[in-house]
Amino acid sequence: MGYAGYAPGHQVQIATPLQQLLKLIKNDATLATIEKLTRNTAQAPAEEKFRKIRLTNAKIAEVITNVTGAVEAMVEMGWVKEDDGEFLVLPAGTSVSMREVREIDDARRALKKWEEEELKRRIAARNKANACPEKARLLAEMAADRAEQKARGPVTQGSVAVERSDKALAERMQTAAGAGCCGSSGGG
């Protein structure tokens, strides 16, 4: 039990070195490829074809070798460079688990969220830059009206009737009493 019956707060989780390296990768195709390679070796650890990657392969070079943090993340999971850096090999005594696959999935979700937020920021900046001049003028007028009202101060007096000299207008106008809107409604 925490203070005053409240549950204890959350503790800050420190990112593992693998999580830190995965966070550096800003390419979903790279994370998807690393996830597939990791999932294959976790699900079939005895398959030798999943335990060796040629870094000079065009597809692998595009999504892993030439992407900052990708090879480093693989090395952090236990892969080893061999043949002057041409291959990444997962040694026989080393295995990866679904924990690493989940960490990669988490990194992909975080990347997707970051990309969505970045898109929203760009749209908001573009909308602000392309704001309608008419809207800006109206907003400025409204601000000026508010400042003028504030400068006058609060209204402390009621309105005062003004006599009209125009007889034709006076004949067309009807008062509240003439319309039967004031006085008591009972018979009396």
N, C-alpha and C positions, 0 to 999 in steps of 0.2 A: 504494500500500500504506500502510496506517495503522500505528499503533503495534503492535509485536509480531505483525505479520502480519494484524491485523484490518482489515477493510474500513473506510473512513472512515464516520463517522456521517452521519445525515440532516441536511440543513440546514433551518432553519426557513423555511417559505414565508410570506411576508407577503401577506396578502389584498389583492386589487386593490380599488379603490373600488367597482366593481360587486359584487364578492363581499361586501363590507361592507354595502352597501345591501340586497342580497338576504337577508342574514342577519337584518336587522331585520324582515322580513316573516314574520309568524307565522300565515299563512293559506295552506293548500294550494291553494284555489281561485284565489287571486290569482297564486300562482306558476305554476299550470297555465295560466291565461289569458295571462300574460306569455310563457310558453314557447310557446304556440300562436301568438301574434302574432309573436314573434321567429322561430320556425321558418318561418312563412309568408313573411316578408320575406327570410329567408336562402335559401329554396328557390326563390322566384319574385321576385327583386329588381326586375323590370321591371313587375310588377303594381301599378298605382296604388291599387287598392282595399285592398291590404294595407299601404300606406304612410301611411294617414291614419286616426286613431282619434278619435271624438267622445267627449270626457270627460264630457259631460252625459248620454250614453246611460245608461239605468237600470242595465243589466247591467254596463257598464264602470264606472259610478260606484260600484256596490256592491263590485266586486272590485279596482278599481285606484285611482280618484280618492279614495275615502274610506279607503284603507288606507295607513298610514304607511310610507313608503319606496318604494312602488310607482311613483309618477310619477317620483320622483327616480332610481330604477333605470333606467327607460325613458330619461330624459334622459341619464343616464350612457352608455347604449348609442348615443346619437346622435340620439334623437328631440328635436324642438323644439316648444315650445308656440307656437300661433298663434291668431289671432282672440280676443285677450284670455283666453287659457287655455281656450278651448272645445275646441280640437283639439290632438292630438299628431301631428306630421307627421315622417316620416323624409325629409329632404331628398334631392334627386336624386343628389347626389354622395356621399352617405353610404350605407353598407351594413352590415348585420350578418352575422355568419357563424355557423357551427355551434358555434364556440367559446363564444359567448354562450349558445347553447342548452344546451351541456354544463354551463356554470356554473349555469344555472337548474336543470337536473336535479340537480346536486350539492346545491344549496340545498334542493330538495324532499326529497332523501334525508336530509340533515342535519335538516330539520324533522321528518320522520317519526321519525327516531331519537330526537330530543329529546322528541317527543310520547309515544313508547313509554316512555322513561325516566321522564317526568313521571307517566304513568299508574302505573307500578310504584311510584314514590315515594308517590303518593296511596293506593294499595292497602296498602302497607306501613304507612303512618301510620294508616289506618283499622283495620287488623288489630291494630296495637299498642294503639289506643284501645279496641277492643272485645275485648281479651284476656279469656279465660275466667277468672272469679274462682277457680274450683277449681284451674286450672292454676297461677295465681299463688300460691295457698295451698300447693300441693304443692312448688313451686319454693322457697318460703320455708322450708318444713320441711326440704327437702333441704339447703339452705344452712345451716340451724341444726344439722343432723346432722353436716355436714362440719366446722363450727366446733367442735362438741363433741368429735368424734374428734381433731381437731388439738390441742385443749386437753389431752386425756388423754396425748398423746405416743405414741411408737411402742410396739408390743407387744414386750416383751423377755422375757416368761415364757411357758412352755407352759401348756396347760390341766392342771388337777389333778382326779383322780377324786374323786367325792364319794360316800360311803357312803349307801345308801338304807336306811331302816328298814322300809319297807313290804315285807313278805315276799312278798305276792302279786305285786307288781311285780318283785321280784328273781327270782322263779321264772319269769316270762314272758320276762325279758331273757336274752339269750344273749351270751356274750363271743366275741371273735374266735377265741380258742383253742378254745372249745367248738364253733365252726362249722368248725374245721379250717383256718382262714385264716392261722395263723402257724406258724412252725417250718419245718423243711426239707421239701422235697417228695420227697426221695429215700428209698430204703429203707435204713435204716441202722443 
